[in-house]
Amino acid sequence: AGAAEKLLLFHQTAADVARGHFPLTPKLAAQLTAYYAQFMFGDYHSQAAASLVGSGPGLGASAGVGAGGSTPGDGETRNVLQVHEECYPASLRDPDPDAVSHQCWQISEEWGTMRGLTKEHCLHNFMLLARKWPHLGATLFPAEMVRMPSSGDHHRDEHKQQPALVPVWLAVHEQGLTVLDNSPAKAQKVVYEYTHMLSFGNSNGDFMVVVNRDKGKDADLQRGTEKFLYKMKQVGECTKMIASYINTIVAAKADLGDADAAAANLPSMHG
C-alpha cells in the first residue's frame, strides 16, 4: 500500500480503537494511544507537564489534569487529554477524575519512552500492535442476536417462551460476517462465509442472514438451511457493506471471465 493508504488505515484504526472495537488491556491501550500521540505531536516533554498530568498513578483533579493557568506544561496536558479522547478506548474510559488522571499518567509514561521516534516508526509500531487482533480491517456493528426458545421447551410460562436477546458485535469483512461476543475480549462465536450464505438483509426491521454450511456440495438445502436474526440500528449500513464486498468479489471474478459462476455461488440481498 502507498503512503496515503497507510495513513488512512492508521487514522481509521485509531478511530476504531477509540470506539472500543479492539480487545485491549489498559496497558496496551495506553501504549497505542502513546504511539498516536508521538505521531501527532512529536516528543513528550515530561518534565514540563509532570505537575499537570500527575507524577504517579491514582492522582485526581488535584494533580492538575485539565487545570487552568499558563505554565510551560499546559500544551502537553492538552495534548495528553486530546489523545485520551481521540484514541483511548471508550470501553475503558471512566468519567471519574481520578481514573482520567491515572489513564493520562499511563499514556504520558508510555509517551515519554518514545522520544525520538519518527512518524514513520510510530505508524509502523502502532499498526504492528493493532494487527495482533485478527479482525483488524473489519467494520463492527453492535447488535443483539435473537435466540429463539428451543422447540423442546414445553414450559407453560409464557415469559420463558419469548426470544432471548444476546448482545454481540457483527464484524463485516472480505470473507464474510463474523459474530463476536460482547465481552472485552470480543471472542469469536461464529463465521458466516459469503460462499455459505443464501441470502441476507432487512427482515421486518431486523438483520437476517440465511446460511447453509454444505452449500455447493449438492446438499439438501431445505434440510441444511438455517436462518439467524439480529436486532440492530444499522441494518441498512450492514447490508450495503456486505453487498459491496460481494459486488467486489463478482467484479474480480469477471476480470477472470468467471463472473457467472461467482454470482451463482454468492447470496442474494433482502430489503
N, C-alpha and C positions, 0 to 999 in steps of 0.2 A: 504494500500500500504506500501511496505517496505521503508527503508531509502533511498535506491538508486533510487527508483521510485519517491519518494517525491522530492529528489534533482534534478532529471532530469526534473520534471514538473516545479519546481521553475525556473530553468535556461531557459526552453522553454517559460515560461510565461514572464520572464523578457525580452527575445528577442522579444516577441510579443508586449509587452508594448513599447519597443524602436521603433518598426516598425510602431507604431501608430494605432495598431489594437484595442486598448481599448478606449472607450469614456471617457476621463479624463479631469478634470479641472486642471489648473496649480497647485493648492494646493495639490490635490490628487496625481498628477504626482510627485511632489516634495517629498511627503510622501512615496510613493512606492520606488522612487529612493533612499531615505534615508535609508529605510529598507534594500535595496540591498547593499548600502554602508556599513552599520553596519555589515551585514552578511559577506561581502568580506574583510573588513579592521578592524573591531572592533571599539572601541570608537573614536570619533572625538575630537581632541584636539583643540577646537575652539579658545582659546587664542593665540596659536602659529600661527594659519593660518589666523586670523581675518584681518590682514593688507593686506593679499594677495587676499582673496576671497572677501573682502569688508565688511564694518561694517553696511551696510544697503542697501535697495533696490535702484536700479537705478544707481549704480556705474558702470562706464565703464572701459575701459582699464587702465585708470589712477589709478584704485583701485588695479591693480596688477594681474588680472586674467591672468595666463599664463606668468607672468613676469619671467625673468631670475634671477640669483643671487643664493646665497647659504645661506638661512636663515632657522630656525627651521620649518617654515611653508611650505616650498617648497613641501615636500612629501604629506602633507594634501591637498594642492592645486591641485597637480597632481591627487590625488585620487578623489577629487570632480569633476574635469574635466573628469576623466575617467568614472565615473558612469554617468555623464551627457551624455556622448557619448554612453555608453553601455545600459542604461536603460531609460533615459528620452525620452518621445515620440517624434519621428521625426516630427509629425504634429504640435508640439508646439515649436520646436526649431526655433531660429531666428539667422541668421548669424551676426546680429548687435552686436558689443562688449558690448554695454550697456545691451542688452537683455540677452546675455550669462551670464554677471556678475550678473544680477538680478536673473536669474534662479539658478545659482550656490549659490547665497546667500540664496535663499529659501531652497535649498537642505541642505546646511550646517546648517541652523537654525533648520530644522526638525531632521537632523542627531544628532545635539547636545543634543536633548531631549532624545535620545535613549541610553545614556551612561549606560553601564552595561548589556544591552540586549544580551543574548546568541545567537549563530547561530540558535539554535532550535526555540527560540522565534521569531527571525526575519523572518525565513522561515514561521512559522505559521501565523504571523500577515500579512506578505506580501500576502500569499495565501488567507487569510480571506478577505482582501480588494479586491483582484482580483476576487474572487468568487461572488462578488456582481453583476458582469456582467454575464448575463445568457448564453452567448456564449463562456465562458471560455472552452478551450479544442478544439474548432473548428479550422479548418485551413481556413484562409481567403485568397481569391484570388481577386485582383482588376479586374473589368470587366465593360463592357458597355452593358446595356440592349437595345436590338434592338426593338424599339417601332414602329410598322408599322402604316401607316396612316389609319384612320378609313374608313371602307367601305362606310360610308355615306358621306365622304368628296368629293364633286364634284368640288372643285376649279380647275380652269384650270392652275393655277400657278404650273408648273412642279416642282419647287423647294420645294413647300409645300408637294409634294407627296413623297419626299424622306423619308426613315425611320429616326426617331429621335434616337439618342444615349444618353442614360441616365446613367451617372456614378453610379456604385453600387459596393458592395462587395458581393462575394459569399462565404458563410460560410458552409463548409462541416463538418458534424458531424455524430454521430452514428445513429441518427433517420432520417436524410435526408439532404436536401440542403436548407439553409435559405438565402434569399436575404435581404441585409441590405442597407439602403440608404448611400450616400456618405457624409452625414453631420457629424460634430464632434460627435453627439450623436449616430450615427450609428443605427438609428431606424429600427426595423424590418418591411419589406414590405410584404413578403410572405414566406411561408414554403412549400417546395415540399417534402413530406414524401416518403421514398422509396416504401412503400406499395401502393402509389398512382401514382408512375412513371410507364410508359410503356416502355420508352427507354431513353437513354442519350448518350452523347459523341460527337465526332467530326462530324460536318456537313459543308463541304466545308470551313474548316478553322475556323468556329465558334463553340462555345459550344452550343449544343442543348439539351433541356430536354422536353420530351413529357409526359404529365400527364393527369389523369382522376380522378377527385375528388370522383367519385362513383365507382371506380374500386373495384371489389369483391362483388358488390351488384346487380349483374345481370342487370347492366345498359347497355344502348346502347352506346358502346364505341365510335362509329363513331360520335355520336351527342355530347358526353360529353368530347371529347378529345381536348386538347389544346397543341400547340407547342410554345415554347419560345426559343429565340436565344440570345446569349450573345457573344459579341466580347471580346476576351481576349488573352493574350500572352501565358498563361499556360493551354491551352486546354488539353494537354496530361496529365499533372500532376493532374489536377482537375478530369479528367475521371478516371485515375488509382486509385485515392484516394477513389472515390465513389465505384468503383469496389471492392476495398479492404474491405470496410465496408460491402458491400453486401455479399462478399465471407465469411466474418466472421459470418454474420447472418446465412447463409446457413450451415456453419460448426457447429455452435452452435445447430441449429435445427437437424442436422444429428446425433449429440450425443444423441438427444432425440428421434431419429427414425422418424423425421418429415421433412427430407431434401427435398423430392419431393414437398410437399405442400409449403414449404418456397420458393423454387426456382420458383414455378409456380406463386407466388404472388409478385415476385420481378422483376425489369425491366431488359431489355437486353441492351447490350452496343453497340454503334456505333463506328466505326473508330478504 
